[in-house]
Structure formats: structure tokens, C-alpha cells
Amino acid sequence: MSTEHRQSNSGGNKPASKRWTHFYSALQLAIQRTAHKWTYEDFAECFAKYCKDDPDQAKVNFQMVSDYQENRTTTLCEELFTRYNAQENIDILHEVVMEARARRQAGEQPGNDVWRPDLDPRTAVRARTVPILRQTRDTLKTQLAELEKENLQLQKTMMDNVKATKDLDEEESKRLDLLDEIEAEWDKLPIEDIQEWTLRAAETMKSTV
């Protein structure tokens, strides 16, 4: 597998760093040398009769074994690279090194978050992370204040709705009480006398007509 093919598989559209390219090229060369270090002469010493009886096929098989060793080793390396994100991590390392070199060449003084031999690593980490944590804290405080404001507004709306519902219930209760009173007064009326009077009045009006 070529270096270009490996770069296209791991890096996508992002070009691989020079550090990764050099590393992978050196690894490929080492794999090739290791796989083909066993020469045909060595193979013939191990399989003397076979190589003597069928030298052409023996050379083919020898080449197949060497190619298998190379491909198998490459495949195992690729699996490790994928598992541990080797190219991505080496590319990040390359960026860090290049940035450090650029700052040094520009004469920039190291910041508080840059490690130095006399600097405790925890101090360097705090110098970089504390400002980020403070910014995150302030953002969360702002969001919390907005949520509390919304909650107060929702609480006020809910209380208004509860009060309106209570007022409607009281008004409806008064209406029902009034209906009960009307019904009670109606029950007290002499219904039979009223019916008899109504009947007489109707007959009187009929006879008059």
C-alpha cells in the first residue's frame, strides 16, 4: 500500500503532515526490507529438493510468501493506526511543533500556558484551562439568569390563571346557589292552585271569545 493511498484513507480531504508522511514512508521501507530480507538462497537451503525439482514454481512460491509477509504486516499496522488514530495524533503533534518553532523564530516570549523546564505542568494546564472554565461559568450564569427570569414569568402567568379559574369557580358557584334558591322558592308555590287558576282563566277567556 502506497503512502498516498494511506493518506487518502486516513486523512480524508485534509492533507497529511510531513511528519506523518516521513513516518509512514520509513515504516513501509522497514516492512519491505523485513519481508524480503529472507532471500531465495535462504529459501533454497530450507527447501533444497523442492527448489531443485521445480525451480520456477519454487521462485513463485518464495515471492508469494514474501508478498504475504509484507501485506500481512502492513495490514496489522493499519489496524493499529486506525484503532489509536495514529495519523490524526501525529498530525496534531506536527502542528504543535511547527507552531512552537514559528513562535521561537519570531522571538515571541513563552506565555503562561507554555511548559518550561522550571514550570509545574499543573500550573501550565491551569493557565490554559482556568480562563476557559471562567468563560464557561459566566455563560452558564447568564443562561441561568435567563431561565430564572422565564420561570418567574411562567410562575406569574400560572398564578394569574389559577386566580382567574378560582374567580370563575366562585362566580359559577354563586349562580348555582341562586338557581338552588329559585328552585326552593318555586317548590314553595301552590302549584295545584296555580294550575287550577290557570285553567279557569283559560276557560274564561275562551267563553268570552
Secondary structure, DSSP 4 states (H G I P E B T S, - for coil): --HHHHHHHHHTTSPPPHHHHHHHHHHHHHHHHHHT-S-HHHHHHHTHHHHHH-HHHHHHHHHHHHHHHHHHHHHHHHHHHHHTTHHHHHHHHHHHHHHHHHHHHTTPPP-TTS--TTS-HHHHHHHHHHHHHHHHHHHHHHHHHHHHHHHHHHHHHHHHHHHHHHHHHHHHHHHHHHHHHHHHHHHHS-HHHHHHHHHHHHHHHHHH-
